[in-house]
Amino acid sequence: VAYYPPSILSYHRNPSKFTMPGHPKAEAFKAEGNKFFKDGQYSSAIAKYKEATAIDPNVPAYWSNMAACYEKIQEYDQMEDAARGCIKADKSFVKGYFRLATALKAKNDLEGCIKALESGLAVDSGNADLKKMKKDLTELQRGETVAAYIRKCDEQMANGDIGGAYKTLELASRMDAGNPDIERMMSRVKPKFERMEAQRKANLSPDEVHKERGDDAYKNANFEVAIDHYTKCIEGLKRRGEEQSDLSMKAHSNRAACYKQISNFDGVIEDCTAVLEVDPENVKALVRRAQAFEGVERYRFALQDVKTVLNMPYASVGKTNVDMCNMMQHRLNRTVQQLKASNV
């Protein structure tokens, strides 16, 4: 019976805890570097770790130790380089991601820091150090975002933009409910906003009232109620010969969104067509109508709307719509070809 030392058995049970020894000379330089590190002689330690990596750049510990030295002397650009060297040497060496995240955080590159942490967690999803840093960083980002919202609210109030200030505080509240700074600002802004809104609503026409009530119902997912209000708004405008007004176009567009939610594709097509008769390059209406045409299996009409969008300037269409229409075009072309083949 073959005999295996305990260390070999442990390696086979959990190989990720073990690293193969490096080149003897490189290991000697590493040992010297470790001694310098313990003595607080970080520059001397870095020189030794560099000598080790020059001999064998594929041992992640040399780079990781070098990064730790750079952290001690607060040279974060060099720490980042060493950490990236560590990851390049061994993508499964989790400490490399922690070193990189630490360097990027010190450089205030919070987005890069989070990416480094996520890459490390993809290797070891349970790593406590990475998870804690990500949690702390997320809290830091949230705090900075909320503080930015509060500063923006102050500026908006100073410029008399009460409506904008109220919306800004609502965004801040969603991120950090119960924040005393937000609540203090809200106590100043909300009464002014409510007075302003009451005055604005008092001056609305009956059609504008129906449109706003439709918007409120839509936000609360009461789509049938919203449709009823948008319909009353559209009919009122039609009676006054204002069926092509901006308000009418908004009501048609919003009613189309409601119809889409309840899968009334014919309703979507009708309302989007009404919008497109007035504004032929309305991207939202073209995309919605294409989706509705596909829903009622009118694939060629859907494809025509999609191609119209894709032939428009990228800046006016936007990445999201371009990506969606490209996917739809591919899917619709395939469907149309299959239909042609089946009719042969």
Residue, then its C-alpha position, 0 to 999 in steps of 0.5 A: v500500500a502506497y504511503y502519502p504524507p499528510s501534506i499531500l493528502s491535504y493538497h488533494r482535498n483542497p488544492s486551492k490552499f496550496t501553491m507550488p514552490g517557486h524558483p529557489k533563487a526567487e524564493a530566497f529573494k522573497a524570504e529576504g523581502n519578507k524579513f525587510f517587510k517585518d522590519g518596516q523596511y518597505s522599499s528594501a522589501i520591494a526591491k527583493y520582491k522585484e528581483a523574485t518576479a524578474i526570475d519567476p513572474n508567475v508566482p502571485a505571492y511575490w506580486s501580492n507582497m510587493a503590493a502590500c509594501y506599496e500600500k504601506i508607503q501609500e504609493y497606490d499607482q505602483m500598488e495597482d500595477a503590482a496587484r495586476g501583476c499578481i492577477k496576471a500571474d494567477k487569476s485564481f489567487v483571490k488576494g490579488y483582487f483584494r490588493l487591486a481593489t484596495a489600491l483603486k479605492a485609495k485612488n478614489d476609482l470606486e467604479g474600478c474598485i467594485k469591478a475588481l471586487e466582483s471579479g474576485l467574488a467570481v473566483d471565490s463567492g464566499n471570501a469574507d474580505l471581498k464581501k465586506m469591502k464591497k458592502d462598505l464601498t456600496e454604503l460609501q457610494r450611496g452616502e456620496t450620492v445622497a450628499a450630492y442630491i442634497r447639494k443639488c437640492d440646495e442649488q435648485m431651491a436657491n434658483g427657485d426650482i421648487g419642483g426640481a428640488y422636490k424630485t431630487l429629494e424623492l430620489a434621495s429618499r429612495m436611496d436612504a429613507g429616514n436620513p435626517d438631512i433629507e427629512r430636514m430638507m423635505s420639511r422645507v421643500k414639500p409645503k412649497f411644492e404642494r402649494m405650487e402644485a395646488q395652484r397649478k392643478a387649479n388652472l388645468s383644463p378638464d382634458e389636462v386633469h384627465k391626462e394627469r389622472g391617467d398618469d397617476a393611475y398608470k404609475n399605480a399599475n391601474f391600467e384600465v383606469a388610466i385608459d379611461h382617463y386618457t380616452k376622455c382627454i383624447e375625446g375632449l380634445k377631438r371635440r375642440g379640434e385639437e386632436q393633433s395637439d401636444l397634449s393629444m399626442k402625449a395621451h395617445s402615447n400613454r394610452a398605447a403604453c397602457y394597452k401594451q401592459i394588458s396585451n391589447f396590441d390592436g389598441v397599441i397599433e391604433d394609438c401609435t399610428a395616431v402619434l406617427e401621423v403627426d410625428p413620423e420619427n417618434v422612436k417610442a411610437l415606432v418601437r411600440r408599434a413594431q412590438a405590437f405588430e409582432g404580437v399580432e403576427r404582422y411580421r412584415f409591418a413590424l420589420q418595416d418599423v424596426k428598419t425605420v428606427l435603425n435608419m435614423p441617427y444613432a444619437s436620436v434613437g439611443k443605444t437601448n432602442v438600437d440594441m432592441c431593434n437589432m435583436m428584433q430585426h434578426r428575429l423578424n427576418r428569421t420568422v419572415q424567411q421561415l414563412k416564405a419557405s413554408n409557402v413554397 
